[in-house]
């Protein structure tokens, strides 16, 4: 089981006396920023965390103490797993993401990949592409009009050619 899954299982198990799993405590990639950013969807908790932890003091806190604090908050406020915002950590880079990204410079990579996924599964994705200006309009190739059948030319002699095209004085 991944450390992230273990962390969330531990966080929402409802037992305030349970200890932090060993893999979670050793996982350095579960940072203070990640721990705080998980609760962006919950209004009350988000306001509380912004008021008290939205400064440089957040980085001075011990990560394990912050986890224990949030465990107590989750138990006291009776929060469920649905109060945690989901941020996909997919590292996908497709041609479509490269096309969409310049149109939305203010969005993060995972938000753009989510938009691309939604567009790809939409029923009217062609109209969405057109509204975003992503479809390049192709000009219809026009065919040349068929030339009338060539008339058979009879073979000319050099003298006939010269007489027809040049004025010769005899």
C-alpha positions as CSV (number, residue, x, y, z in Angstrom):
1,X,0.0,0.0,0.0
2,X,1.4,3.4,-0.9
3,X,2.3,5.9,1.8
4,X,-0.4,8.3,0.6
5,X,-3.1,5.6,0.9
6,X,-1.8,4.7,4.4
7,X,-1.8,8.4,5.4
8,X,-5.4,9.0,4.4
9,X,-6.5,5.7,6.0
10,X,-4.8,6.7,9.2
11,X,-6.2,10.2,9.1
12,X,-9.8,9.2,8.7
13,X,-9.9,6.0,10.8
14,X,-11.7,7.9,13.6
15,X,-9.3,6.8,16.4
16,X,-7.4,9.7,17.8
17,X,-5.0,7.5,19.7
18,X,-3.8,5.6,16.7
19,X,-0.1,6.2,15.8
20,X,1.3,7.4,12.5
21,X,2.1,4.4,10.3
22,X,5.9,3.9,10.0
23,X,5.9,4.2,6.2
24,X,4.1,7.5,6.4
25,X,6.5,8.9,9.0
26,X,9.5,8.0,6.8
27,X,8.0,9.3,3.6
28,X,9.6,12.7,3.1
29,X,7.5,13.4,0.0
30,X,4.4,13.9,2.2
31,X,5.3,17.5,3.0
32,X,3.7,20.2,5.1
33,X,2.5,21.9,1.9
34,X,0.8,18.6,0.8
35,X,-0.8,18.0,4.2
36,X,-2.3,21.5,4.3
37,X,-3.3,21.6,0.7
38,X,-5.5,18.5,1.1
39,X,-8.1,20.5,3.0
40,X,-8.8,23.2,0.4
41,X,-12.4,22.1,-0.2
42,X,-13.5,22.4,3.5
43,X,-14.4,26.0,4.1
44,X,-14.1,26.2,8.0
45,X,-10.9,24.2,8.2
46,X,-9.4,26.1,5.2
47,X,-10.1,29.4,6.8
48,X,-8.6,28.3,10.1
49,X,-5.5,26.9,8.4
50,X,-5.1,30.1,6.4
51,X,-5.4,32.3,9.5
52,X,-2.9,30.4,11.5
53,X,-0.6,28.5,9.1
54,X,-0.4,30.7,6.0
55,X,3.0,32.1,6.8
56,X,6.6,31.1,7.1
57,X,5.9,29.4,10.4
58,X,4.3,26.5,8.5
59,X,7.7,25.5,7.3
60,X,9.2,25.5,10.8
61,X,6.6,23.0,12.1
62,X,7.6,19.4,12.4
63,X,5.8,17.3,9.8
64,X,4.7,14.6,12.2
65,X,3.3,17.2,14.7
66,X,1.3,18.8,11.9
67,X,-0.1,15.3,11.0
68,X,-1.1,14.7,14.6
69,X,-2.7,18.1,14.8
70,X,-4.7,17.5,11.7
71,X,-5.8,14.1,13.0
72,X,-7.2,15.8,16.1
73,X,-8.9,18.4,13.9
74,X,-10.4,15.7,11.6
75,X,-11.7,13.8,14.7
76,X,-13.1,17.0,16.4
77,X,-14.8,18.4,13.3
78,X,-16.0,14.9,12.2
79,X,-14.6,15.3,8.7
80,X,-14.8,12.5,6.2
81,X,-12.8,11.5,3.2
82,X,-15.0,13.6,0.9
83,X,-13.7,16.8,2.6
84,X,-10.3,16.2,1.1
85,X,-9.6,17.7,-2.3
86,X,-8.2,15.3,-4.9
87,X,-5.1,16.5,-6.8
88,X,-4.0,14.1,-9.5
89,X,-0.3,13.5,-9.7
90,X,-0.3,12.2,-13.2
91,X,2.7,13.1,-15.2
92,X,1.2,12.9,-18.7
93,X,2.4,15.0,-21.5
94,X,0.4,14.7,-24.7
95,X,0.2,16.7,-27.9
96,X,-3.2,17.9,-26.9
97,X,-1.9,19.3,-23.5
98,X,0.9,21.1,-25.5
99,X,-1.8,22.7,-27.6
100,X,-4.2,23.7,-24.7
101,X,-1.5,24.9,-22.3
102,X,-0.7,28.3,-24.1
103,X,-4.4,29.1,-24.1
104,X,-4.6,28.8,-20.3
105,X,-1.3,30.0,-18.8
106,X,-2.9,30.6,-15.4
107,X,-3.8,26.9,-14.9
108,X,-1.5,24.3,-13.4
109,X,-0.4,21.2,-15.4
110,X,-2.7,18.8,-13.6
111,X,-5.7,21.1,-14.2
112,X,-4.9,21.3,-17.9
113,X,-4.7,17.5,-18.1
114,X,-8.0,17.2,-16.3
115,X,-9.5,19.7,-18.9
116,X,-8.1,17.6,-21.7
117,X,-9.6,14.4,-20.3
118,X,-13.0,16.1,-20.0
119,X,-12.8,17.4,-23.5
120,X,-11.8,14.0,-24.9
121,X,-14.8,12.3,-23.2
122,X,-17.3,15.0,-24.2
123,X,-19.9,14.3,-26.8
124,X,-19.4,17.6,-28.6
125,X,-15.6,17.8,-28.5
126,X,-15.4,19.1,-32.0
127,X,-17.4,22.2,-31.1
128,X,-15.3,22.6,-28.0
129,X,-12.1,22.5,-30.0
130,X,-13.5,25.1,-32.4
131,X,-14.6,27.4,-29.5
132,X,-11.1,27.2,-28.0
133,X,-9.6,27.9,-31.4
134,X,-7.8,24.6,-31.4
135,X,-9.1,23.3,-34.7
136,X,-7.2,24.5,-37.7
137,X,-9.5,25.0,-40.6
138,X,-8.4,23.3,-43.7
139,X,-9.1,24.7,-47.1
140,X,-10.9,22.4,-49.4
141,X,-8.6,21.6,-52.3
142,X,-10.1,22.9,-55.4
143,X,-9.7,20.7,-58.4
144,X,-8.7,22.3,-61.7
145,X,-11.3,22.3,-64.3
146,X,-10.8,19.5,-66.8
147,X,-9.3,20.9,-69.9
148,X,-11.2,20.1,-73.0
149,X,-9.9,17.2,-75.0
150,X,-6.9,18.2,-77.0
151,X,-7.4,18.5,-80.7
152,X,-5.2,16.3,-82.7
153,X,-2.5,18.3,-84.3
154,X,-1.3,17.3,-87.7
155,X,2.4,17.3,-88.1
156,X,3.7,20.4,-89.7
157,X,6.7,20.8,-91.8
158,X,9.3,23.4,-90.9
159,X,8.3,25.6,-93.8
160,X,4.6,25.5,-92.8
161,X,5.6,26.4,-89.2
162,X,7.8,29.3,-90.3
163,X,5.0,30.6,-92.6
164,X,2.4,30.4,-89.9
165,X,4.5,32.1,-87.2
166,X,6.9,34.4,-89.0
167,X,6.7,36.9,-91.8
168,X,9.1,35.8,-94.4
169,X,9.9,37.9,-97.4
170,X,10.5,36.0,-100.5
